[in-house]
């Protein structure tokens, strides 16, 4: 599934000069050239999200209400967390079909330890996530060391871990979790109004400082930098987005802690991918395995560690799912959990062919799918309609990815 690209291109919209912009005579020409070169970045997803919100708001004025947006934030936290792990696997040019079952078996283990064995919440959560990591190491080792395709390994895992989940939950089939304590509080706790504003202000300040530090480093290294106006607009744009979100969420019950956890994981993993040697190694392996191996990268170790991280995020997503429903049952992690997690990553702009994308794709894709589900619920439409619309959005994203990849190859030859 890997391509011949050895390293990821800078994301579109970063304010730096792109090869696709050379010779462009105007904004429309720049957009046209970037489309041909596959450099539109996240803009198609953002525009699509705006259109979805506008359509549903016009059909039901409760869609953009504080209550519905707060519910949307909680709705995407668990599946979005699982999707972050999927992003990492897709960057390798591989796939993990076991994440839904891993989430389910982790939730079941959490409930067994917490309820049946009276473990503390913290210990039960840690063991559940560690179990997910062990699953990822096991599956990743079979793939990386023995050469069994990841599709087959994780497909077998999808079946096997679901069986283990049913075994752990027997004989009841469902284990109810207490309404109090850390586990239940993960998805049922909101910040007070002042704390929400403080965290928003801290986030904007940290981002502004990061932009300033990055600009200074680029100037010192003699690299191209964003203009002062471009950098200022980025900071102001983020400030408007964050404070608007805080204001809306505070108008209902406050900023959900689960949303902060999800966004925090997205930011943390993105920093690892972009700022560390390990992250660059993931992109390199996904771009061209042989070139990465010749560059001295331990390909097997990278693959095993990525599958371990994917299962860890899946396990924690299962913890959040159990927390949201105050229970772990046979349906936890089942149904469309796997498909939605993969679809969110792909819709968010992560390439199926490896070597291109970011964890913000999981956030954007989750928002798109969550918005569709929320809008359909408000309009009281059948689930069949939601599945068909979701399929159409996913197909459009894959087609855009394929066209973008073709454009990049064409630009490279030129």
C-alpha angles and dihedrals in degrees: 000000000000124000131217093256111114100194137016120261120237110272118261115256096034093123095244125114113270126201088239090062097056111116093009112148100195146358094277091049090051091051091048093049093046090050090054091046095046093243104128091109116188096339096100089054093046092049091047091051091051090050092049092050092047093050096048092044090053090051096044122013091206092070096087094037116126091246095053094044090050090052089048090054091053092043095058098042099084100039091039090055090053089048091057088065090047089055091059092051092047090052086063089053090247137107136229114208095174101070095098093053091042089055090049096048091046090053090048092050090048091053093045093051095042101041108023098034098031095231119166116264095244094050092046092051093048093049092047092053092043089052088054090052091052090051090052092048090050094049094039092051092053089050099042101035103033098032096234108154113260089230091062096040095051093040088058088046091052089059098038099047090048088056090050089049091055090047093052093048096048136147097019097036091212131053117198118218124216118263091229131061136052097302095056092039094059092080101018101056125093130188119246117251097262093047090052093055092045093053090047091052092047091051092052092046093050091048092049090050091049091052091050093048092047091050092051092048091051092048090049091049093046093243125143114270138197116262119256091250093050092050092047092050091051092052093045091046092053091046092053091047095048097044092045090053092047091048093051094045092046088055088067117029104320134266110324114238089220090061091051090051092050095046090044091055090049092052094043095051091044090055090050091051096048103032107036136068089235091057093048089049090057090054091046094051091047092049099048123348096196094048090049091051092050089050089062099258116147095234095185093052092049091050095047093047092049093052089047090053091046091055091044091056090045090052092049089047087056089052090053091047092052090046092052093053097033088232147070115223143160090274095053107117091002131102111045099341094111094044094047092049092052093041091051092055094046094044088049090063104264109145119240088213096063136244099067134080142054139237089255084074088069090054095047094042092049090051091051095050093039091051091051091050093046093047093049090050092052091049089048092232123161120264089242089069091050091052092050093048091046090051090051093050091048092049090050090052092051092048090050090049091051093047090047091051091049090049091051091052091049092048090048092054091048 
